C-alpha cells in the first residue's frame, strides 16, 4: 500500500516537472528591443522542426544544471545556420543539455540574422548581440551562481563566426551605450569553435585571446580550413589551443549523436576533458 502511494505521488509531480523543463527562462538582451529596431521587438519568431528565424528581439534561453552538479562555469552557445536561420535544436538545446550534464550552466543565444531574406540587419548587429549577451551574463552572474572567471563562448558554423568575432574583438565599452550593461567587460574566458565558418578567422590573434578548443572534419569543404588557419594563428601567439580534426564527418554533425561515426559520436567528451584539464570545472 505504501509503495502504491509513492507511485501515485511521483506521477502527480510529472506534469509540473515537464512544464518546468519545457518553459525555459528567456532573458532578452535589450530592455526595449534592439537599438534602432525597437519597433520590431514584438514581431513573433518563426520556428519549425529544428530551426528558428525572424529574430527581432535577441535573447538568451537559460539551461541550468542540477544544483548538485553545478560547478559555477557557464557558456553562451551560438547556434549556426548561415546567418539565415538558427539550428536551435541540434546546435542549441542539445549542446546546452550536454553542458548541464557536466555541471556547466548554458545560455543559448538567439541573435539577429543579417543574411535572412529581407533582413534589415548587418553583420555589426549580429556582433552587437554577441557582445551584449556576454556583458549581460557577466553583470547578472550572481543570479545563476556563476563564476565570472569561467564564462566561455561556443559557436557552431556561422555561430562559430559570431563567437570568434566576440572573442577576438572585445572593446572595454560599446560605442553606443544603452545602459550600465554596456560598461561590463565582454571577454570570454574560453572559446569552443565547432566547424567555424571562414569569417571567424581574424588577421591576427592578440596575446590576451581566450584559450581555444576546436573541432571539425577534414572532409568538410566549408569549415576545416578555418580551423587550420586559427590553429596557426594561436600557435604564433603561443596561446593554449586544442584541435581535433577528424578524418570524416563532413559539415554540421552537431553534438555528434546523430552521426553513424563512433569518433563523431563521442567528440563532446574530448571537449569535456579539455575543460577539466584546464581547470574550468574547479569551484
C-alpha positions in Angstrom: 0.0 0.0 0.0 2.8 2.4 0.9 4.7 1.6 -2.4 1.5 2.3 -4.4 1.1 5.7 -2.6 4.7 6.6 -3.6 3.9 5.8 -7.2 0.8 8.0 -7.2 2.7 10.8 -5.6 5.5 10.7 -8.2 3.1 10.5 -11.0 1.3 13.6 -9.7 4.6 15.6 -9.9 5.3 14.7 -13.6 3.2 17.4 -15.2 4.9 20.1 -13.1 8.4 18.7 -13.9 7.6 18.6 -17.7 6.2 22.1 -17.6 9.4 23.4 -15.9 11.6 21.7 -18.5 9.5 23.0 -21.4 9.2 26.6 -20.3 12.9 27.6 -20.2 13.6 31.0 -18.8 14.2 33.5 -21.6 16.2 36.7 -20.9 16.0 39.4 -23.6 19.2 41.3 -24.3 17.7 44.8 -24.6 15.1 46.3 -22.3 13.2 47.9 -25.1 14.2 45.9 -28.1 17.3 46.0 -30.3 18.7 49.5 -30.7 17.4 51.3 -33.8 14.8 48.5 -34.3 12.7 48.8 -31.2 9.5 49.0 -33.2 10.1 45.3 -34.3 10.6 43.7 -30.9 7.1 42.3 -30.7 7.2 40.6 -34.1 6.9 36.8 -33.5 9.8 34.5 -34.3 9.3 31.7 -36.8 10.2 28.2 -35.8 9.7 24.8 -37.3 11.3 21.4 -36.6 14.9 22.2 -36.0 15.2 25.9 -36.9 14.3 29.4 -35.7 14.4 32.7 -37.6 12.8 36.1 -37.9 14.5 37.2 -34.7 14.0 40.8 -33.8 14.2 40.7 -30.0 17.5 38.9 -29.3 17.6 36.7 -26.2 19.3 34.1 -24.1 17.5 30.9 -23.2 18.7 29.6 -19.8 19.6 26.0 -19.2 20.8 25.3 -15.6 22.4 22.1 -14.4 21.1 20.3 -11.3 22.3 22.0 -8.2 24.3 19.0 -7.0 26.2 19.0 -10.3 26.7 22.8 -10.9 30.3 23.8 -10.7 29.9 27.6 -11.4 31.2 27.5 -15.0 29.0 28.8 -17.8 28.9 29.0 -21.6 27.0 31.1 -24.2 26.1 28.9 -27.2 25.7 30.4 -30.6 23.9 28.0 -33.0 24.8 28.0 -36.7 22.6 28.4 -39.7 24.4 30.5 -42.2 23.1 33.7 -40.6 19.8 32.9 -42.4 18.3 30.8 -39.6 19.4 29.2 -36.3 19.8 25.5 -35.9 18.3 25.9 -32.4 17.6 22.2 -31.6 20.7 20.4 -32.6 23.2 23.3 -32.0 21.5 25.0 -29.2 19.3 22.7 -27.0 21.4 19.6 -27.5 24.6 21.5 -26.6 23.0 23.1 -23.6 21.8 19.7 -22.3 25.3 18.2 -22.6 26.9 21.1 -20.8 24.3 20.7 -18.0 25.2 17.0 -17.7 28.8 18.1 -16.9 27.7 20.8 -14.4 28.0 23.8 -16.7 25.2 26.4 -17.0 24.3 27.1 -20.6 22.7 30.1 -22.3 21.6 29.7 -25.9 21.8 32.9 -27.9 19.1 33.9 -30.4 20.8 36.6 -32.4 19.8 38.8 -35.4 20.3 37.2 -38.8 21.9 39.5 -41.4 21.6 37.0 -44.3 17.9 36.1 -43.8 15.7 37.0 -46.7 14.6 40.7 -46.5 16.7 41.2 -43.3 17.2 44.8 -42.2 20.3 43.8 -40.3 24.1 43.9 -41.0 27.0 41.9 -39.6 27.6 44.6 -37.0 24.1 44.0 -35.5 24.9 40.3 -35.0 28.2 41.2 -33.3 26.4 43.7 -31.1 24.1 40.9 -29.9 27.0 38.6 -29.1 28.8 41.2 -27.1 25.7 42.3 -25.3 25.0 38.6 -24.4 28.4 38.3 -22.8 28.1 41.6 -20.9 24.6 40.8 -19.7 25.7 37.3 -18.4 28.6 38.8 -16.6 26.6 41.5 -15.0 23.9 39.1 -13.8 26.2 36.1 -13.0 25.2 36.2 -9.3 21.6 35.4 -10.2 22.7 32.0 -11.6 25.7 31.4 -9.2 28.2 31.8 -11.9 32.0 32.3 -11.5 32.8 35.3 -13.7 36.3 33.9 -14.3 34.8 30.8 -16.0 32.4 32.1 -18.6 33.0 30.9 -22.1 31.7 31.1 -25.7 30.7 28.2 -28.0 29.8 28.5 -31.7 28.8 26.2 -34.5 29.5 27.1 -38.1 28.1 30.6 -38.6 27.6 30.8 -34.9 31.3 30.0 -34.7 31.9 33.1 -36.7 29.9 35.2 -34.2 31.8 33.6 -31.3 35.1 34.4 -32.9 34.1 38.0 -33.6 33.2 38.4 -29.9 36.2 36.6 -28.6 38.7 38.4 -30.8 37.2 41.9 -30.7 36.3 43.0 -27.2 36.4 46.8 -26.6 36.1 47.9 -23.0 32.8 49.6 -23.7 30.3 49.7 -26.6 30.3 52.9 -28.7 26.6 53.0 -28.4 25.7 52.6 -24.7 22.1 51.6 -23.8 22.6 51.2 -20.1 25.2 50.0 -17.5 25.4 46.6 -19.0 27.4 48.0 -21.9 30.2 49.0 -19.5 30.8 45.4 -18.3 33.7 43.5 -19.9 32.7 41.1 -22.7 35.8 39.0 -22.9 35.3 35.2 -23.0 37.3 33.1 -20.6 37.4 30.2 -23.0 36.3 29.6 -26.6 34.9 26.4 -28.3 34.5 26.5 -32.0 32.7 23.7 -33.8 33.4 23.7 -37.6 33.5 27.5 -37.5 32.9 29.5 -40.7 35.7 31.3 -42.6 34.6 34.7 -41.2 35.8 33.5 -37.7 39.4 33.9 -38.7 40.9 37.3 -37.8 44.0 38.9 -39.3 45.9 38.4 -36.1 45.4 36.9 -32.6 46.0 39.2 -29.7 48.1 37.8 -26.7 45.0 38.0 -24.4 42.7 35.9 -26.7 40.9 33.1 -24.8 42.2 29.5 -24.7 40.6 27.7 -27.6 39.1 24.2 -28.3 38.3 23.4 -31.9 36.8 20.5 -33.8 35.9 19.8 -37.4 36.1 17.1 -40.0 38.8 17.1 -42.6 36.3 16.4 -45.4 34.3 19.5 -44.5 34.7 21.6 -47.7 33.4 24.7 -45.9 35.0 24.8 -42.5 38.0 22.6 -42.0 40.3 25.3 -43.4 39.3 28.0 -40.9 40.3 25.5 -38.1 43.8 25.1 -39.6 44.2 28.8 -40.0 43.1 29.6 -36.4 45.5 26.9 -35.1 48.4 28.5 -36.9 47.5 31.9 -35.5 47.1 30.6 -32.0 50.5 28.8 -32.2 52.1 32.0 -33.4 50.6 33.8 -30.4 51.6 31.0 -28.0 48.1 30.7 -26.6 46.6 27.4 -25.4 44.7 25.6 -28.1 43.5 22.0 -28.7 42.3 20.8 -32.1 40.5 17.6 -33.2 40.4 17.3 -37.0 38.5 14.1 -37.7 39.1 12.2 -41.0 35.5 12.2 -41.9 32.2 13.7 -40.7 31.6 16.5 -43.2 29.8 19.6 -42.0 27.0 20.0 -39.4 27.4 16.9 -37.3 26.2 19.0 -34.3 26.8 17.3 -31.0 27.6 14.0 -32.7 24.7 11.9 -31.5 23.1 11.7 -35.0 26.2 10.5 -36.7 27.0 6.9 -37.7 30.7 7.5 -36.9 31.9 6.5 -33.5 34.6 9.2 -33.4 32.0 11.8 -34.1 29.5 10.3 -31.6 32.0 10.9 -28.7 33.6 14.2 -29.6 31.8 16.1 -26.8 33.8 14.0 -24.3 37.0 15.4 -25.8 35.7 18.9 -25.1 34.7 17.9 -21.5 38.2 16.5 -21.0 39.8 19.8 -22.2 37.6 21.9 -19.9 38.5 19.6 -17.0 42.2 19.6 -17.7 42.3 23.3 -17.9 40.6 23.9 -14.6 37.2 25.2 -15.8 35.3 22.8 -13.5 37.0 23.9 -10.3 34.7 25.7 -7.9 
